[in-house]
Amino acid sequence: MRIGLFVTCLTDTLYPGTGRAVVTVLERLGHQVDFPAAQSCCGQMHFNTGYRREATPMARGFTAAFGGYEAIVTPSASCASMVREYYPALAAEAQDPGLARAVAQIAPRTYELSVFLADVLGVTDVGAYFPHRVTYHPSCHSLRMLRVGDAPFRLLRGVRGLDLVDLPEAESCCGFGGTFSVKNADVSAAICADKVAAVRQTGAEVLCAADNSCLMHIGGALTRQRSGVATMHLAEILACTEDTPSPA
Amino acid sequence: MSGPHPGMPTYLGMPPFPVAAATAVADSQLRRNLAHATHTIREKRAGAVAELADWQALRASAKAIKDHTLANLDTYLLRLEDNVTKAGGHVHWAQDAAEANAIVTRLVRGTGADQVVKVKSMVTQEIGLNEALAAEGISAVETDLAELIVQLGHDRPSHILVPAIHRNRAEIREIFRREMPDAPAGLTDDPAALAAAARAHLRQAFLSAQVGISGANFAIADTGSLVVVESEGNGRMCVTLPRTLISVVGIEKILPSWRDLEVFLALLPRSSTAERMNPYTSTWTGVTPGDGPEDFHLVLLDNGRTSALADQTGRQALRCIRCSACLNVCPVYERTGGHAYGSPYPGPIGAIISPLLRGVTSPIDASLPFASTLCGACYDVCPVAINIPEALVHLRSKVVDTKRDKHFSPERTVFNVSGHVLRSPRLLGAAQRAGSLAGRVVARSGRIRRLPPPLNAWTETRDAPAPPPESFRAWWARTRKPGR
């Protein structure tokens, strides 16, 4: 399958290791991965902060970059939900029939990584090996917008050596919320404090999620507290094998 | 509408949400109280809802009934007026808070009474009725236990269902001892003792009241009947004992027929108190000689509802049945409580209802749509399927667009510039290279501990990641053959 990797601006800029891990996993499964260099940002931050007008050209850029792929795969449930759930509304508002047509074609083919692996490809054992105690934070947009269900858990259970421990109050928000974390910093930090306490309670070495944005938030507090708990994107764990025990 | 939301006069001049929320978040006792209360009711609700296999179908029906009614509101309102009048009641129309308060004041005056008893009602909180009556020398007695606590404490409600959720029992005992002249000597903070004291205090008011004032959970157009759903029985007393009953009802509370009520009486108690059925459901139709009030007045209130109805995305908020399930699951409400929302409607529903009713020009209303992480828990539990995150994002763009042509905004500049950078792979690549260089200067072991304003709000409590030496895009270009 010819797959277009939508790496997301955040992962591209701050977490390139996650992008490399997605490439590793998909190629290990025998797929051809392409990175259309014309891609940049899906516009979610602008859209969610009220700058819809500024988000529309970003949606146009996205559809131009990703036209023609059988599948578009991204290591972010949040950005995938922007494309799948909000692009149609954005195109309608902009009264741009060309954009609407492109979105109708591209949005249903845009998949968050765990859904693509577990549900589209039907693979839950990607050949990964990761002998560590891990807990998983199901991000809000993966849970309640994309409804990825247990796809990430099926993948983590398929990793040899991995000890998956339950996170208390797992489905509660971490308090990131994009620009919320700056506009309402006190509340954001208070929500995060409870999430961090829950993570530390598990005794896990690694906190995993399908969104680097939440991991940046929770991880920022974990390192500030010198908790010793590392954060890793799901793709990075799935990329690990006996031969390459740490992410590329 | 001119000026800052005349629709909710007692909430004029509230500070923006982040300011009020910061104070609330710093109150660790409040946070413990709220966390305990919201988690308890959240779990109970989940259990009560799980008992019904057809919950999602009920939810879809409720949404459909409300949407149909709102789309034909003119028809149903006139039908309601007609049927209330035929049943011997009187219907009054109020465009805003001032009109509604003037009508109620005039009606109470006409009875010669200087005291009224009240059923717990969100809409009379909205219009500031108690304050308006007090200004005319009429005292209003709140008879719901929690509303009484709020009233005696010279306080404001902080939750739709549990208005005194921010108070613990020791505080309640102090309020009763200070403000209730007939509080028994040696009153303890035992909940049963506190309830008994309130009951004795209220009994006198019920038996002497000439006028009762209520809202309504539902108004049935076909029969002209009103419905009040409650737990304590105080509502039943207020709508049956006094000679005159005045009900103030928002125009969105209407349902076409009795049959529709079935759906809502299944959804509301389970969503609200996590009960299969609430203890008291009172219904009345006009007046009945020899039974209950002899004089019944219905005040139908707009107060911003027709402007909310004109908003295609926002109008779904008018489906709200004030169950408060969204408050109890909200990560923001759980940490801030209700007062920060600057309105009797707090939590996720308040963050959309208040700006829809009042407009987005005042500082509080311009900040409310941003008082959410967009986690979506509110939408999941809403019994009438209000897509609150969608409405929040919509209202955010309304706030931004309202300010667009007015003055210079640093935030807008940031979003303009970042918009240009983020939609251009070339500019993004350049920014990434610059970031990598800067990261090498300020970061320690891959972490940044301090950023300049406004991003210092982030690094107060969290490290920020340092930009890596090489972006993904640069890695790909270096190691792979170029894509398209």
Interface residues (C-beta under 8 A of the other chain):
Chain A: V7 C9 T11 D12 T13 L14 Y15 P16 G17 G19 R20 D34 F35 P36 A37 A38 Q39 S40 C41 G43 M45 H46 F47 N48 T49 G50 Y51 R52 R53 E54 A55 P57 M58 G61 Y86 C140 H141 L143 R144 M145 E171 S172 C173 G175 F176 G177 G178 T179 F180 S181 V182 K183 N184 A185 D186 V187 S188 A189 A190 I191 C192 A193 M216 H217 G219 G220 A221 T223 R224
Chain B: F17 P18 A21 A22 V25 A26 R31 P331 V332 R335 T336 P369 F370 A371 S372 T373 L374 C375 G376 A377 Y379 D380 V393 R396 S397 K398 V399 V400 D401 R412 F415 N416 S418 G419 L422 R423 S424 P425 L428 A431 Q432 G435 R447 R449 P454 L455 A457 W458 E460 T461 R462 D463 A464 P465 P467 P468 E470 S471 F472 R473 W475 W476 A477 R480 P482 G483 R484
